[in-house]
């Protein structure tokens, strides 16, 4: 680039902002729909393992206990933990889970080039509804991470399979 092109390029303006915990619409239903494949697959796998090792005899009772254990030991802790982890680093994950409230006026034309500097993070009050919203958001984050790691892992798997003669 020439000096003239560098002078015309806009610099990213830094704007102070408060972050307020985002509240998904429709009670987080969209997040639960997005998380359903992972949650369903893990639940199915959990119930299969639970029924294999379970000392309980009647199948419906076994499924009820297994589902309660899945919710208590897998669904809630991993979803809530993923939400807490992602929202603890708003700079790295680009304010995921937060609503940005700028402290200065931002023009619509510069919205995409402004860099928000978080000064204060305000989480919503914790109640049962909010916990389920956070768990739903957390499971969406976990599914996104699984997709990204799977996309990275498939490259060496592909080359390994081709080396052993698959796909010829």
Secondary structure, DSSP 4 states (H G I P E B T S, - for coil): --HHHHHHSPPPPEEEEEEEE---GGGGHHHHHHHHHHHHHHHHHHHHHHHHH----SHHHHHHHHHHHHIIIIIHHHHHHHHHHHHH-TTTTTTTTEEEEESS---GGGTTT-EEEEEEEEPPPP-HHHHHHHHHHHHHHHHHHHHHHHHHHHHHHHHHHHHTTTT-
